[in-house]
Amino acid sequence: MSLRQLPSVDLLLRSPAAEAMLARFGRPLTLDAVRDALVAARADVRQGCSLPTEAALLAAARQDLEQRVAPSLRPVINATGVVLHTNLGRAPLSPAALQAQHDTASGYSTLEFDLLTGRRGARHTHAQSLLQHITGAEAALVVNNNAAAVLLALTALAQHKEVLIARSQLVEIGGGFRVPDVLRQSGARLVEVGTTNRTHLSDFAEAVTARTALLLRAHHSNFRLVGFTAEPLLAELADLAHQHDLLLVDDLGSGALLDTSAFGLGHEPTVQESLQAGADLVAFSGDKLLGGPQAGLLVGRAALIERLRQHPLARALRPGKSCLAALAATLLHYYKDEALTAIPIWRMIAAPAERLRDRAAAWAAALGAGEVLPGQSTVGGGSLPEETQPTWLLSLAVSHPDDFAMRLRHTDPPVIVRIEKDRLALDPRTVLPEQEPLLIAALRQTLAAERPRLPAPGRAEG
Ligand SMILES: *Cc1c(COP(=O)(O)O)cnc(C)c1O
């Protein structure tokens, strides 16, 4: 068998099958893939494989091209029941937020342009008044994420000074955000107060010195302090700070604007409560319980917000126009008192159990497989640790659950599931209704491949 019998690049590119590839992927990329396919074929032939057909060479090139252009950042179906799944992108946006993002990013906008004067405007204005109205704060500032918000606040207000924080709040929230590290990065000196499990107001009072700039309260985020524990109330900390002419900064993390306890969950502290308790500055995320885009929000006293805005770091941490557009549209849902129905994560959290059971039952019926069993969903995103909400799961018994879950990750779109007690568990709470047909198709396809390997009926599995 001779390598010379392999077709040339030119010949392959002239074939009708190559036409569609050229149209879809462009000439340089297609040429590259066809060359690669020929290189691979030559190596195979040298190893003793038979000569590939033209069709096989083009098919290999096509597969290669599909892989080269496939985005690595792509939509998935979240059937895990974790509403704010950080690894899956946290909060899905509302249609209005998406529309605002699209309208702003697809053309020019008033990002920093004042239509009244025809002169330069400020990007800070866009979400500011909505945040003031909703939270009751004097002023607001938006940055890239909450980690940036905390870094900016500490750098602008406490550089070269001391920051007091309870030992129990020196948290690591994942993704590399550790309160002590952010403090160090800001140039502030960390002063730990109290003990791991108990910190009292008097501990803070005794730690105040002439070098103290502020008291920091950090939400525990993803862990829970239980047992013989104590932490001062935010209002007590605020009073103490103000008696000494110091500031109280609250890193609220998730930053709910609505009360989660109405939905069978614990109470997640709200931004409004922090401000009412006397915090001078509250920092929280845009894509956790707010249900908007990735952003860091700072609300509080006008003079402090102005200092942050003037700081050079603010320029480095500023949000983009797509973020601001989506954020303003999301905040508008709160302003119009329609958050529970308009914001996807709040619809998920507020979903009635019967509705979830109906959806899981409809999936089981469509598949002719699985059982509908009670289970638990979680909010995630560093909010409400250990808290769960009752849900109904589609539970599938398959012979190799890990293998099956892996194959579901390779459907289009990929489906991400939980494995519980050796069964696949799919939670309707986090599956967007418009994704249901795709989910059913992915499950059908994966189950069909599984069927021949299922144990024969009547024989119990060991
Ligand atoms: C999530 C969280 C952060 C970081 O927020 P990002 O928006 O992810 O940067 C900071 N502090 C606390 C307490 C958090 O829960």
PDBQT file of the ligand as one rigid body, heavy atoms in Angstrom, charges set to zero:
ROOT
HETATM    1  C1  LIG A 501     -19.736  35.559  47.679  1.00  0.00    +0.000 C 
HETATM    2  C2  LIG A 501     -19.062  36.397  48.723  1.00  0.00    +0.000 A 
HETATM    3  C3  LIG A 501     -18.034  37.281  48.382  1.00  0.00    +0.000 A 
HETATM    4  C4  LIG A 501     -17.500  37.408  46.990  1.00  0.00    +0.000 C 
HETATM    5  O1  LIG A 501     -18.465  37.872  46.108  1.00  0.00    +0.000 OA
HETATM    6  P1  LIG A 501     -18.240  37.730  44.518  1.00  0.00    +0.000 P 
HETATM    7  O2  LIG A 501     -19.369  38.502  43.956  1.00  0.00    +0.000 OA
HETATM    8  O3  LIG A 501     -18.264  36.274  44.225  1.00  0.00    +0.000 OA
HETATM    9  O4  LIG A 501     -16.914  38.347  44.224  1.00  0.00    +0.000 OA
HETATM   10  C5  LIG A 501     -17.466  38.026  49.386  1.00  0.00    +0.000 A 
HETATM   11  N1  LIG A 501     -17.875  37.902  50.668  1.00  0.00    +0.000 NA
HETATM   12  C6  LIG A 501     -18.870  37.067  51.028  1.00  0.00    +0.000 A 
HETATM   13  C7  LIG A 501     -19.274  36.979  52.468  1.00  0.00    +0.000 C 
HETATM   14  C8  LIG A 501     -19.497  36.281  50.070  1.00  0.00    +0.000 A 
HETATM   15  O5  LIG A 501     -20.465  35.435  50.419  1.00  0.00    +0.000 OA
ENDROOT
TORSDOF 0
